[in-house]
Amino acid sequence: MAADWFSLETLKDIPALIKSVGMYGIWLIIFLESCFVFFLPGDSLLFMAGFFSSQGYMPVIPLILGCLAGAVVGNKIGYIAGERYGRGLFANEKGKLFNPRNLARTEEFYAKHGKMAVVIARFLPVVRTFTPVFAGIVGMDKRQFFIYNVIGGVLWCGGLIILGYFLGQIIPAEIMEKYLILVVVGIIVLSFLPAIIHFWKEHRKAKNGV
């Protein structure tokens, strides 16, 4: 799974993964992806977990709360790691990627977009894993980070699980299974919309000189 986390084969494996690891395993996967394991299929896993919950495999409220706790704590660990160890990576003036110039650009980005970045990154694979690390590196206010970390976690975990649960309640299971891949791919594509809309609005503001 690590090598092709976005492949159709991986998406087909998610129902089997859920049946294998159960609710506690889902909590753990969401926690790990929110820390440093960037290749795990968080969006599709949350959606399918909600669907399985609607079919009686697991209770929906503990599922949401456990995933939320894993997501929030995982991001907090990423923030702490960035705060304690990340800044030194940018000390090399000759570094191609990690250098003081890029650190300054990152600080500027977080000063302007930090709040929304923490929320929107939840819906972007790979990005959601490293956003809290960079928030820690640039010294984003801890209280501010915590608030938007929780908001992002609620929207991501709660939103996708409830969506899967709701569709599982109104769409027959045999139809969902038949079109599972299309539904999950649709969910993943839709998860990019908040970021696209936000940065499109920012681009419009910059273009209009607002």
C-alpha positions as a printed NumPy array, in Angstrom:
array([[  0.   ,   0.   ,   0.   ],
       [  2.845,   2.39 ,   0.767],
       [  4.073,   2.41 ,  -2.81 ],
       [  0.764,   3.176,  -4.526],
       [ -1.502,   4.782,  -1.96 ],
       [ -3.618,   6.499,  -4.642],
       [ -4.042,   3.517,  -6.983],
       [ -7.342,   1.83 ,  -7.777],
       [ -6.048,  -1.375,  -6.232],
       [ -5.429,   0.416,  -2.945],
       [ -8.961,   1.846,  -2.993],
       [-10.345,  -1.636,  -3.57 ],
       [ -8.381,  -2.852,  -0.55 ],
       [ -9.866,  -0.312,   1.864],
       [-12.994,  -2.349,   2.742],
       [-10.762,  -5.334,   3.473],
       [ -8.455,  -3.112,   5.52 ],
       [-11.361,  -1.82 ,   7.611],
       [-12.652,  -5.324,   8.232],
       [ -9.156,  -6.419,   9.21 ],
       [ -8.136,  -3.627,  11.601],
       [-11.537,  -2.583,  12.953],
       [-12.32 ,   0.72 ,  14.625],
       [ -9.186,   0.833,  16.792],
       [ -7.02 ,   0.231,  13.757],
       [ -8.738,   3.083,  11.92 ],
       [ -7.992,   5.389,  14.872],
       [ -4.334,   4.348,  14.689],
       [ -4.079,   4.884,  10.926],
       [ -5.545,   8.398,  11.181],
       [ -3.128,   9.174,  14.017],
       [ -0.127,   7.917,  12.037],
       [ -1.072,   9.833,   8.895],
       [ -1.476,  12.981,  10.969],
       [  2.084,  12.527,  12.271],
       [  4.64 ,  11.411,   9.723],
       [  3.265,   8.46 ,   7.701],
       [  2.158,  10.519,   4.705],
       [  1.231,   7.689,   2.312],
       [ -1.833,   6.364,   4.179],
       [ -5.292,   6.765,   2.52 ],
       [ -6.969,   9.   ,   5.112],
       [ -9.785,  10.541,   3.046],
       [-11.047,   7.324,   1.521],
       [-10.548,   5.444,   4.792],
       [-12.696,   7.921,   6.761],
       [-15.436,   7.883,   4.148],
       [-15.529,   4.095,   3.961],
       [-15.396,   3.813,   7.749],
       [-18.538,   5.954,   7.86 ],
       [-20.182,   3.696,   5.303],
       [-19.257,   0.569,   7.252],
       [-20.583,   2.211,  10.402],
       [-23.944,   2.727,   8.701],
       [-24.013,  -1.018,   8.027],
       [-23.557,  -1.83 ,  11.712],
       [-19.851,  -2.716,  11.726],
       [-18.963,  -0.094,  14.342],
       [-20.678,   2.719,  16.29 ],
       [-20.407,   6.058,  14.528],
       [-19.906,   8.4  ,  17.511],
       [-16.886,   6.534,  19.006],
       [-15.519,   6.199,  15.463],
       [-15.643,   9.964,  14.942],
       [-14.3  ,  10.83 ,  18.387],
       [-11.412,   8.369,  18.139],
       [-10.435,   9.562,  14.661],
       [-10.669,  13.178,  15.797],
       [ -8.452,  12.499,  18.805],
       [ -5.908,  10.694,  16.62 ],
       [ -5.911,  13.494,  14.048],
       [ -5.512,  16.286,  16.6  ],
       [ -2.853,  14.532,  18.679],
       [ -0.975,  13.418,  15.559],
       [ -0.808,  16.964,  14.224],
       [  0.278,  18.247,  17.617],
       [  3.171,  15.784,  17.626],
       [  4.145,  17.019,  14.158],
       [  4.035,  20.608,  15.437],
       [  6.24 ,  19.77 ,  18.439],
       [  8.745,  17.937,  16.228],
       [  8.969,  20.917,  13.89 ],
       [  9.274,  23.364,  16.779],
       [ 12.075,  21.446,  18.504],
       [ 14.095,  20.035,  15.629],
       [ 12.99 ,  21.538,  12.322],
       [ 14.439,  25.037,  12.372],
       [ 18.019,  23.786,  12.353],
       [ 17.396,  22.16 ,   8.972],
       [ 17.255,  25.63 ,   7.393],
       [ 20.588,  26.86 ,   8.781],
       [ 22.63 ,  25.925,   5.711],
       [ 22.971,  28.975,   3.442],
       [ 23.977,  26.758,   0.522],
       [ 21.159,  24.266,   0.891],
       [ 18.965,  23.908,  -2.203],
       [ 15.7  ,  23.271,  -0.351],
       [ 16.409,  23.859,   3.327],
       [ 17.995,  27.298,   3.545],
       [ 17.25 ,  30.583,   5.353],
       [ 15.588,  32.065,   2.252],
       [ 13.004,  29.306,   2.066],
       [ 12.488,  29.53 ,   5.815],
       [ 11.683,  33.234,   5.41 ],
       [  9.206,  32.414,   2.642],
       [  7.59 ,  29.757,   4.819],
       [  7.289,  32.195,   7.707],
       [  5.698,  34.741,   5.396],
       [  3.232,  32.139,   4.12 ],
       [  2.172,  31.081,   7.62 ],
       [  1.852,  34.688,   8.737],
       [ -0.62 ,  35.247,   5.909],
       [ -2.336,  31.87 ,   5.504],
       [ -1.429,  29.937,   8.657],
       [ -4.927,  29.597,  10.117],
       [ -6.564,  28.419,   6.918],
       [ -3.537,  26.334,   5.944],
       [ -3.908,  24.184,   9.066],
       [ -7.605,  23.631,   8.294],
       [ -7.431,  23.199,   4.523],
       [ -4.359,  20.938,   4.67 ],
       [ -6.532,  18.305,   6.348],
       [ -8.15 ,  17.66 ,   2.987],
       [ -4.915,  17.412,   1.011],
       [ -3.068,  14.07 ,   1.009],
       [  0.615,  14.323,   2.003],
       [  0.24 ,  18.076,   2.686],
       [ -1.802,  17.377,   5.838],
       [  1.083,  15.353,   7.265],
       [  3.723,  18.062,   6.9  ],
       [  1.713,  21.258,   7.459],
       [  1.838,  20.994,  11.287],
       [  5.585,  20.309,  11.126],
       [  6.172,  23.58 ,   9.257],
       [  3.749,  25.365,  11.604],
       [  6.054,  24.327,  14.435],
       [  9.182,  25.292,  12.531],
       [  7.983,  28.854,  11.91 ],
       [  6.667,  29.193,  15.474],
       [  2.96 ,  29.543,  14.777],
       [  1.165,  30.591,  17.957],
       [  0.413,  27.436,  19.966],
       [ -3.091,  28.448,  20.99 ],
       [ -3.944,  29.486,  17.456],
       [ -2.553,  26.225,  16.088],
       [ -4.557,  24.186,  18.6  ],
       [ -7.831,  25.921,  17.718],
       [ -7.443,  25.457,  13.973],
       [ -6.023,  21.982,  14.412],
       [ -9.259,  20.996,  16.166],
       [-11.435,  22.802,  13.616],
       [ -9.671,  21.046,  10.747],
       [ -9.899,  17.692,  12.503],
       [-13.634,  18.084,  13.129],
       [-14.332,  19.06 ,   9.512],
       [-12.125,  16.31 ,   8.097],
       [-12.973,  13.373,  10.358],
       [-16.533,  14.325,  11.162],
       [-17.376,  15.502,   7.652],
       [-16.097,  12.472,   5.748],
       [-17.347,   9.891,   8.256],
       [-20.816,  11.461,   8.4  ],
       [-20.932,  11.684,   4.601],
       [-20.095,   7.989,   4.306],
       [-22.598,   7.144,   7.03 ],
       [-25.347,   9.23 ,   5.4  ],
       [-24.827,   7.71 ,   1.947],
       [-24.738,   4.264,   3.507],
       [-28.147,   4.923,   5.03 ],
       [-29.825,   6.035,   1.807],
       [-28.015,   3.997,  -0.864],
       [-28.338,   0.179,  -0.876],
       [-25.103,  -1.575,   0.061],
       [-24.978,  -3.576,  -3.186],
       [-25.084,  -0.372,  -5.239],
       [-22.41 ,   1.271,  -3.103],
       [-20.155,  -1.749,  -3.53 ],
       [-20.706,  -1.742,  -7.295],
       [-19.724,   1.908,  -7.655],
       [-17.331,   2.046,  -4.704],
       [-14.281,   3.136,  -6.67 ],
       [-16.117,   5.976,  -8.422],
       [-17.563,   7.21 ,  -5.126],
       [-14.23 ,   7.176,  -3.309],
       [-12.374,   8.859,  -6.18 ],
       [-15.117,  11.496,  -6.206],
       [-14.638,  12.084,  -2.481],
       [-10.883,  12.469,  -2.925],
       [-11.335,  14.942,  -5.789],
       [-13.899,  16.945,  -3.801],
       [-11.506,  17.098,  -0.852],
       [ -9.269,  19.392,  -2.92 ],
       [-12.033,  21.959,  -3.43 ],
       [-11.574,  23.911,  -0.154],
       [ -7.922,  24.566,  -0.987],
       [ -8.701,  25.513,  -4.585],
       [-11.471,  27.906,  -3.542],
       [ -9.375,  29.538,  -0.803],
       [ -6.326,  30.179,  -2.969],
       [ -8.492,  31.305,  -5.888],
       [-10.049,  33.929,  -3.596],
       [ -6.597,  34.99 ,  -2.395],
       [ -5.43 ,  35.269,  -5.988],
       [ -8.438,  37.454,  -6.832],
       [ -7.729,  39.703,  -3.842],
       [ -4.075,  40.055,  -4.837],
       [ -5.028,  40.748,  -8.453],
       [ -7.518,  43.426,  -7.414],
       [ -5.082,  44.922,  -4.932],
       [ -7.323,  44.289,  -1.93 ]])
